[in-house]
Amino acid sequence: MLEVVTLSFAFVFGILVRQIGLPPLVGFLGAGFALNAFGPAVGLPTDAGPILEHTAHLGVLLLLFTIGLKLNVKNLIEPVVLGSAFAHLLISGAIFTAGFIWLAGLPLETAILLSIALSFSSTVLAAKVLEGKGELRAFHGRIAIGILVMQDLIALAVLSVYSGQTPSIWALWVLALPLLRPLFYWLMRVAAHDELLVLMGVVLAVAAGGMGFQAVGLSSEVGALAMGLTLSRHPRAQELSQALWGIKEVFLISFFLQIGMSGLPDTEALTFAAIFALLLPLKGVLFSALLIAFRVRARNAFLGGLSLSAYSEFGLIVAASIMEEWLVPLAVTVALSFVIAAPLNRFAHPLFDRLEKYLVRFETNTRHPDEQPADLGQANVLVLGMGRTGSAAYDFFVEQGVSVIGLDSDPNKAEQKGRHVLYADVEDAGFWHHLDMTQLKAVTLAMPTVESKLMATRQLRKGGFHGNIIAGLHFQDEASTLQAAGVDHTYLLMSGAGIGIAEKTCECLKAQA
């Protein structure tokens, strides 16, 4: 009965909010509150809470594991990441603490803990939003995830200090993780593909990372992330991430349901949540200002700050462990911040386009090293997005003797050996303003999301490009939208795979004749 009720509520509420243009996770939060209010009347078992908490935890571990698969350790120790994370915590923590003491009359220790909990940003929301838009490895995505990792480590330290728990001496084993990389690579090779690969990923995330770290007094969330980082350099890390995608998404539904089921709020909890919902924009503004201070361009500072604007689920973990009386007010605050931040992040790029002329005034005269302009040289064909599809297209052009260049928002892909690939974010309107396209004759769109393809198409046409634009599609219903924006030809990728196999078969038949 538990599965029927929870999944049905999640599906119905998710469908309803999708119809008004909001992300399904907002509906899942609403489903959680509805289950809290009406669950017993529709047959929800009394033990639903602990079961959902367990599955939610599994979802978070798998999410952080897949994030780790896409990260580079050096991105976590950049000055912009460390400086912004600690500066934001100190500034917002000091302001919130002063407000709680002077305006609410709270004791100093309670005020500090609440301030720390509200200073953190949501790892789950930011990761889901960035992943959904294919921006986890974009410059602003890497900064945001790096800051979130630092905040999670700070949360672990806070819990250790106030709960009286400290890591055991056996926690030093985590330093040996890099030495165990050959073992994990061997497991990747032995597991091969399909269900064994999925099972191996779950075991590493939940057992080795989650339970392994927790057993020695460390955070299970940090453990799952560390295991992902250990495998991030493997050539099949992306395959493992995609293999875990479906199971991770299902488990994460429990996370959003659980927040809604934390408790029904009273008037004081609703007032608390409403006040901090009004303060939510200041959280994003402070992050954006700090990023600009570290020489990040206004666009990436805006996108990064917006992705970090929601309050953190780690605040609920702090409350549940140390100050249970604040759990429901914080749960409502986190849920309300998700409702506000999720749709704003979905429309982040159009929002910046509207605000660009105001925000660029605050940029420093120097650019961050990762934001240098791209030069296409004498290339006749441009491939946008250098994942598996884009890389295959690039190699085909090279075989045909075509002068080609690739662009990708992931700096690691810009370092591919044997390919001329530049780092650039095609959803950055400023990138297109200074791009010389006079030598281009055709552009291949191989980015993961239809929004990215639409943005690139409009900017290409706006910049005066009159050549052919060809877009790869995951779904046929995307074709009409892209063609209306200026795409000349569309190509259904799954059908293309079948055509490629058929062409190879014909070549073999001709060779045998």
C-alpha positions in Angstrom: 0.0 0.0 0.0 2.9 2.4 0.8 4.2 2.2 -2.8 0.7 2.7 -4.3 -0.2 5.7 -2.2 3.2 7.6 -2.3 3.9 7.0 -6.0 0.4 7.9 -7.0 0.4 11.1 -5.1 3.9 12.0 -6.5 2.8 11.2 -10.0 -0.5 13.2 -9.8 1.1 16.3 -8.2 4.1 16.1 -10.6 1.8 16.1 -13.6 -0.3 19.0 -12.2 2.7 21.3 -11.7 4.2 20.3 -15.0 1.1 21.7 -16.7 1.8 25.2 -15.3 5.4 25.1 -16.3 7.0 24.2 -12.9 9.5 21.4 -12.4 8.0 18.1 -11.1 10.0 18.3 -7.9 7.8 21.2 -6.8 4.8 18.8 -7.2 6.6 16.1 -5.2 7.0 18.6 -2.3 3.3 19.3 -2.5 2.6 15.6 -2.6 4.6 15.3 0.7 2.5 17.9 2.4 -0.7 16.3 1.0 0.4 12.9 2.3 1.1 14.4 5.7 -2.4 15.8 5.9 -4.5 13.1 4.2 -2.2 10.0 4.2 -4.0 8.1 6.9 -7.4 8.7 5.2 -6.2 7.1 2.0 -4.5 4.1 3.6 -0.9 5.3 4.1 0.9 3.0 6.6 2.0 4.4 9.9 5.6 3.4 9.2 5.8 5.3 5.9 8.0 8.0 7.4 11.0 5.8 8.3 10.8 3.9 5.0 10.7 7.1 2.9 13.6 8.5 5.0 15.6 5.4 4.1 14.9 5.5 0.4 15.4 9.3 0.3 18.9 8.7 1.8 19.7 6.2 -0.8 18.6 8.7 -3.5 20.9 11.4 -2.1 23.8 9.0 -1.9 23.3 8.0 -5.6 23.0 11.6 -6.6 26.2 12.6 -4.9 28.0 9.6 -6.3 27.0 10.5 -9.9 28.0 14.1 -9.2 31.4 12.9 -8.1 31.7 10.9 -11.4 31.5 14.2 -13.3 33.9 16.3 -11.1 37.5 17.1 -11.1 39.2 17.4 -7.7 41.2 20.5 -8.7 37.9 22.4 -9.3 37.1 22.0 -5.6 40.2 23.8 -4.3 40.1 26.9 -6.6 40.3 30.2 -4.8 36.9 31.2 -6.2 35.3 28.1 -4.6 37.0 28.2 -1.2 36.8 32.0 -0.9 33.1 32.3 -1.9 32.0 29.4 0.3 33.6 30.7 3.5 32.9 34.3 2.8 29.2 33.6 2.3 29.0 31.5 5.4 30.7 34.2 7.6 28.7 37.1 6.2 25.2 35.5 6.1 25.9 33.7 9.4 26.8 36.9 11.1 23.7 38.7 9.8 21.3 35.9 10.6 22.8 35.4 14.1 22.5 39.1 14.9 18.9 39.1 13.7 17.9 36.0 15.7 19.4 37.5 18.9 18.1 41.1 18.6 14.8 40.5 16.9 13.7 37.1 18.1 15.6 37.0 21.4 17.0 33.5 20.8 20.0 32.2 22.9 23.4 32.6 21.2 24.0 28.9 20.5 20.5 28.4 19.0 21.0 31.6 16.9 24.3 30.4 15.6 23.0 26.9 14.7 20.0 28.3 12.9 22.1 30.8 11.0 24.5 28.1 9.8 21.6 25.9 8.7 20.1 28.7 6.7 23.5 29.8 5.2 23.9 26.5 3.4 22.5 25.9 -0.1 20.6 22.9 -1.4 22.9 20.3 -2.9 20.0 18.2 -4.2 18.1 21.1 -5.9 21.2 22.6 -7.4 22.6 19.3 -8.7 19.2 18.3 -10.2 18.8 21.7 -11.9 22.3 21.8 -13.3 22.1 18.1 -14.3 18.8 18.6 -16.0 20.2 21.5 -18.1 23.5 19.7 -18.8 25.4 22.3 -16.9 27.1 20.3 -14.2 30.5 20.7 -15.9 29.9 24.2 -17.2 32.0 26.9 -15.5 29.2 28.2 -13.2 28.1 24.6 -12.5 31.5 23.5 -11.4 31.8 26.6 -9.1 28.4 25.9 -7.6 29.0 22.2 -7.0 32.5 23.0 -5.5 30.9 25.5 -3.1 28.2 23.0 -2.1 30.9 20.4 -1.4 32.6 22.9 0.9 29.4 23.6 2.7 28.7 19.9 3.2 32.1 19.5 4.8 31.4 22.5 7.0 28.0 20.9 8.0 29.9 17.7 8.9 32.2 19.7 11.1 29.3 21.5 12.8 27.5 18.2 13.5 30.7 16.7 14.9 31.2 19.6 17.3 27.7 20.0 18.6 26.7 16.3 18.7 29.9 15.4 20.5 30.8 12.8 17.8 34.2 12.8 16.3 35.7 10.7 13.5 37.5 7.6 14.7 41.2 6.9 14.0 40.0 4.5 11.3 38.8 7.5 9.3 42.3 7.9 8.1 41.6 5.0 5.7 39.9 7.5 3.3 43.4 8.8 2.5 44.1 5.5 0.8 41.2 5.9 -1.7 43.5 7.1 -4.5 45.6 4.0 -4.0 42.5 1.8 -4.4 41.7 3.3 -7.8 43.2 0.4 -9.8 41.0 -2.0 -7.8 37.9 0.1 -8.7 39.0 0.3 -12.3 39.3 -3.5 -12.4 35.8 -3.8 -11.0 34.5 -1.5 -13.8 36.1 -3.8 -16.4 34.8 -7.0 -14.8 31.2 -5.6 -14.3 31.2 -4.6 -18.0 27.7 -3.2 -18.8 24.0 -3.5 -18.0 22.8 -4.7 -14.6 26.2 -5.6 -13.2 27.4 -2.1 -13.9 24.4 -0.6 -12.2 24.8 -2.9 -9.2 28.4 -2.1 -8.9 27.7 1.7 -8.8 25.0 1.2 -6.1 27.4 -0.9 -4.0 30.2 1.7 -4.3 27.9 4.6 -3.5 25.8 3.1 -0.7 28.1 0.4 0.9 31.7 1.5 0.3 31.1 5.2 0.3 27.9 5.7 2.4 28.2 3.0 5.1 32.0 2.9 4.9 32.4 6.5 5.8 29.6 6.5 8.3 31.2 3.6 10.1 34.3 5.6 10.9 32.4 8.8 12.0 32.3 10.6 8.6 29.4 11.8 6.6 27.9 9.1 4.3 27.1 11.9 1.8 30.7 12.9 1.6 31.6 9.2 1.2 29.4 8.7 -1.8 30.8 11.9 -3.4 34.4 10.7 -2.7 33.7 7.3 -4.3 32.4 9.1 -7.4 35.5 11.3 -7.5 37.7 8.3 -7.3 36.1 6.9 -10.5 35.7 10.2 -12.3 38.8 9.7 -14.5 37.7 6.4 -15.8 36.8 6.4 -19.5 33.4 4.8 -18.7 32.5 7.1 -15.8 29.9 8.8 -18.0 28.4 5.4 -18.9 28.1 4.5 -15.2 26.4 7.8 -14.4 23.9 7.3 -17.1 23.3 3.7 -16.0 22.4 4.9 -12.5 20.2 7.8 -13.8 16.8 6.0 -13.6 17.2 4.4 -10.2 18.6 7.6 -8.7 15.6 9.6 -10.0 13.1 7.2 -8.4 14.8 7.2 -5.0 15.1 11.0 -5.1 11.3 11.3 -5.3 11.3 10.0 -1.7 13.6 12.8 -0.7 11.1 15.5 -1.8 8.2 13.6 -0.3 10.0 13.3 3.0 10.5 17.0 3.3 6.8 17.6 2.9 6.0 14.9 5.4 8.3 16.3 8.1 5.3 17.8 9.8 2.3 20.1 9.3 3.3 23.7 10.1 1.5 25.9 12.6 1.2 29.7 12.3 4.6 30.4 13.7 6.3 27.9 11.4 4.5 29.5 8.4 5.5 33.0 9.5 9.1 31.9 9.9 9.1 30.3 6.4 7.5 33.4 4.8 10.1 35.7 6.3 13.0 33.7 5.1 11.3 33.2 1.7 11.4 37.0 1.3 15.1 37.0 2.2 15.8 34.3 -0.3 16.9 36.7 -3.1 19.6 38.2 -0.8 21.2 34.7 -0.6 21.6 34.5 -4.4 22.7 38.2 -4.6 25.4 37.7 -2.0 26.8 34.6 -3.8 26.7 36.5 -7.2 28.5 39.5 -5.6 31.2 37.3 -4.1 31.8 35.4 -7.4 32.1 38.8 -9.3 34.6 39.8 -6.6 36.7 36.7 -7.6 36.8 37.9 -11.2 34.0 35.8 -12.5 31.9 37.4 -15.3 28.5 38.7 -14.4 26.7 35.9 -16.4 28.4 33.0 -14.7 28.1 34.8 -11.3 24.4 35.2 -11.8 23.8 31.6 -12.9 26.0 30.3 -10.1 24.3 32.5 -7.5 20.8 31.6 -8.6 21.6 27.8 -8.5 22.8 28.3 -4.9 19.8 30.4 -3.7 17.6 27.6 -2.2 18.0 26.7 1.5 19.7 23.4 2.2 18.3 20.0 3.1 21.4 19.8 5.3 19.7 22.3 7.6 17.1 19.7 8.2 19.8 17.2 9.1 21.3 19.7 11.6 17.9 20.3 13.1 17.0 16.7 13.4 20.3 15.9 15.1 20.6 18.9 17.4 17.4 21.1 17.6 14.3 19.0 16.8 12.0 21.8 17.8 13.0 23.8 14.7 12.6 20.8 12.3 9.1 21.7 11.0 9.8 25.5 10.5 13.0 24.7 8.7 11.3 22.0 6.6 8.6 24.4 5.4 11.3 27.0 4.7 13.3 24.6 2.6 10.2 23.5 0.8 9.1 27.0 0.0 12.6 28.0 -1.2 12.5 25.0 -3.6 9.1 26.2 -4.9 10.6 29.7 -5.6 14.1 28.7 -6.7 13.2 25.8 -9.0 11.3 27.7 -11.7 13.7 30.7 -11.5 16.6 28.3 -12.3 14.7 26.9 -15.1 14.5 30.3 -16.7 17.9 31.5 -15.6 19.3 32.2 -19.0 16.4 34.3 -20.3 16.4 36.1 -16.9 20.0 37.1 -17.3 19.4 38.2 -20.9 16.9 40.7 -19.5 19.2 41.9 -16.7 22.5 41.7 -18.5 22.9 45.4 -19.2 22.6 46.2 -15.5 24.7 43.3 -14.1 27.7 43.7 -16.4 28.4 47.1 -14.8 29.6 45.2 -11.7 32.2 43.1 -13.6 35.9 43.6 -12.9 38.3 44.6 -15.7 39.9 41.1 -15.6 38.3 37.8 -16.6 38.7 34.5 -14.8 41.1 32.3 -16.7 38.3 29.8 -17.6 36.3 32.5 -19.4 38.5 33.5 -22.3 37.0 34.2 -25.8 37.0 31.4 -28.4 38.7 31.7 -31.9 37.2 29.4 -34.5 40.1 30.0 -36.9 39.5 28.8 -40.5 37.0 26.0 -39.6 34.1 25.4 -42.0 32.1 23.2 -39.7 31.3 23.8 -36.0 30.2 21.0 -33.7 28.5 22.3 -30.5 28.6 19.7 -27.7 31.4 17.2 -27.6 29.8 14.3 -25.8 29.6 10.9 -27.5 27.4 12.2 -30.3 29.4 15.3 -31.0 32.7 13.5 -30.8 31.5 10.9 -33.3 30.3 13.6 -35.6 33.7 15.4 -35.2 35.7 12.3 -36.1 33.5 11.7 -39.2 34.1 15.2 -40.4 37.9 14.7 -40.0 37.7 11.4 -42.0 36.0 13.3 -44.8 38.7 16.0 -44.9 36.4 18.7 -43.6 37.9 21.6 -41.6 36.1 21.2 -38.2 36.2 22.6 -34.7 34.3 21.6 -31.6 33.0 23.6 -28.6 31.9 22.4 -25.2 31.2 24.0 -21.8 33.2 21.2 -20.1 36.9 22.3 -19.9 38.0 18.6 -19.6 36.5 17.9 -23.1 38.4 20.9 -24.4 41.6 19.0 -23.5 40.8 16.0 -25.7 43.9 14.8 -27.5 43.8 14.7 -31.3 40.8 17.0 -31.5 40.6 20.8 -31.9 38.0 21.5 -29.1 37.5 24.9 -27.4 36.0 25.6 -24.1 32.9 27.8 -24.4 29.3 27.9 -23.0 26.9 28.2 -26.0 24.2 29.5 -23.7 26.3 32.6 -22.9 25.0 35.5 -25.0 28.2 37.4 -24.5 30.2 34.5 -26.2 28.3 35.0 -29.4 28.8 38.8 -29.5 32.6 38.4 -30.2 32.5 35.3 -32.4 33.8 35.5 -35.9 31.6 33.1 -38.0 32.6 34.3 -41.5 34.3 31.0 -42.4 31.6 28.7 -41.1 29.3 26.9 -43.6 27.5 24.5 -41.3 26.9 24.0 -37.6 26.0 20.6 -35.9 24.1 20.8 -32.6 24.9 17.9 -30.4 24.2 19.4 -26.9 22.1 17.4 -24.5 19.1 19.7 -24.0 16.7 21.3 -26.4 17.0 24.6 -24.5 20.7 24.7 -25.4 20.0 24.0 -29.0 17.3 26.7 -29.2 19.6 29.2 -27.6 22.5 28.4 -29.9 20.3 28.5 -33.0 18.8 31.9 -32.1 22.2 33.4 -31.4 23.6 32.0 -34.7 20.8 33.5 -36.7 21.0 36.7 -34.7 24.7 37.0 -35.4 24.1 36.7 -39.2 24.9 33.1 -39.8 23.1 31.9 -43.0 24.6 28.4 -43.3 23.0 25.1 -42.5 22.2 24.2 -38.9 21.6 20.5 -38.2 20.3 19.4 -34.8 20.4 15.9 -33.3 17.1 15.0 -31.5 16.3 12.7 -28.7 12.5 13.0 -29.3 10.7 13.7 -32.5 8.4 16.3 -31.0 11.4 18.7 -30.5 11.8 19.1 -34.3 9.0 21.7 -34.9 10.3 24.0 -32.1 13.9 23.9 -33.4 12.9 24.4 -37.0 10.8 27.5 -36.0 13.9 28.9 -34.3 16.0 28.5 -37.5 17.3 24.9 -37.6 17.4 23.7 -41.2 17.5 19.9 -40.6 16.9 17.6 -37.7 18.1 14.1 -37.1 16.6 11.6 -34.7 19.6 10.1 -32.9 18.2 6.7 -32.3 17.1 6.4 -35.9 20.5 7.6 -36.9 22.1 4.8 -35.0 20.0 2.3 -37.0 20.9 4.0 -40.2 24.6 3.8 -39.3 24.4 0.1 -38.7 22.6 -0.4 -42.0 25.2 1.6 -43.9 28.0 -0.5 -42.3 26.1 -3.6 -43.3 25.8 -2.4 -46.9 29.5 -1.7 -47.0 30.2 -5.2 -45.9 27.9 -6.7 -48.5 29.6 -4.6 -51.2 33.0 -5.8 -50.1 31.9 -9.4 -50.3 30.4 -9.0 -53.8 
